[in-house]
């Protein structure tokens, strides 16, 4: 998908501020207590998602996250289909006080490619 220059700059800046998690590390991190957070739209989540993940769409993230994940110390692994929305969401969560928010590099596509 082609993005506007300004959007891509915003997403790239977010990626530079938050850590990424390799897709091959997701299962072990979740087994250790990390929360995978699908921030894609409901239709995307309904079609496929990482088992055991929570869902809060990017559009409602700031409004709903405290009700879904009240623990600011939780390790949160945001993901979208690839990079951008996951990185933007992790960056937003960090601004809200979730200091252990990161994103899954390559998103669901990269995670599914491991199988």
C-alpha positions in Angstrom: 0.0 0.0 0.0 1.3 3.5 -0.9 1.2 5.9 2.0 1.6 9.7 1.9 5.0 11.1 2.7 3.8 12.8 5.8 2.1 9.7 7.2 5.2 7.6 6.5 7.4 10.2 8.2 5.1 10.1 11.3 5.2 6.3 11.4 9.0 6.2 10.9 9.5 8.6 13.8 7.3 6.4 16.0 9.4 3.4 15.0 12.5 5.2 16.0 11.1 5.9 19.5 9.8 2.5 20.4 11.4 -0.9 20.4 10.3 -3.7 18.0 10.0 -7.3 18.8 11.0 -10.0 16.4 8.0 -12.2 15.3 9.8 -15.3 16.4 10.0 -14.0 20.0 6.2 -13.3 20.3 5.1 -16.7 21.6 7.8 -16.9 24.3 7.1 -13.3 25.4 3.4 -14.0 25.6 4.1 -17.2 27.6 6.1 -15.0 30.0 3.1 -12.6 30.4 3.3 -10.1 27.6 0.1 -9.0 26.0 -0.3 -9.0 22.2 -2.6 -6.1 21.2 -4.2 -6.2 17.8 -4.8 -2.6 16.9 -6.3 -3.2 13.5 -9.9 -2.7 12.6 -12.5 -5.2 13.9 -13.0 -6.8 10.4 -9.3 -7.4 10.2 -9.1 -8.9 13.7 -12.2 -11.1 13.0 -10.5 -12.4 9.8 -7.3 -13.4 11.6 -5.3 -12.6 14.7 -2.7 -13.9 17.0 -4.2 -16.4 19.4 -4.7 -15.0 22.9 -4.3 -11.4 21.7 -6.6 -8.6 22.8 -8.2 -6.2 20.4 -8.5 -2.4 20.6 -8.7 -0.7 17.3 -6.3 2.2 16.6 -9.2 4.6 16.3 -10.3 3.9 19.9 -7.0 3.2 21.5 -6.6 6.3 23.6 -10.2 6.1 24.8 -10.4 2.4 25.7 -6.9 1.1 26.6 -7.1 1.8 30.3 -10.2 -0.3 30.6 -8.7 -3.2 28.7 -5.1 -3.0 30.1 -5.1 -1.0 33.3 -1.5 -2.1 34.3 0.9 0.6 33.1 3.8 -1.9 33.8 2.4 -4.5 31.4 4.5 -5.6 28.4 2.4 -4.8 25.4 3.2 -6.0 21.9 1.2 -3.9 19.5 0.6 -5.3 16.0 -1.1 -4.4 12.7 -0.5 -6.1 9.4 3.0 -4.8 9.0 4.7 -2.0 10.8 3.1 1.5 10.8 0.0 1.2 12.9 1.7 -1.0 15.4 4.6 1.4 15.8 2.2 4.4 16.1 0.1 2.6 18.7 3.1 1.6 20.8 4.4 5.2 20.6 1.0 6.4 21.8 0.8 3.9 24.6 4.2 5.0 25.8 3.0 8.6 25.8 0.1 7.4 28.0 2.5 5.8 30.5 2.8 2.2 29.2 6.6 2.2 29.3 6.9 -1.4 28.1 4.8 -0.9 24.9 6.6 -2.2 21.8 5.4 -3.4 18.4 5.9 -6.7 16.5 8.2 -6.1 13.5 6.4 -7.0 10.3 3.1 -7.4 12.2 0.7 -10.3 11.7 2.1 -11.0 8.2 5.6 -11.6 9.6 4.2 -13.6 12.5 2.2 -15.8 10.1 5.2 -16.3 7.8 6.9 -18.2 10.6 4.5 -21.2 10.2 
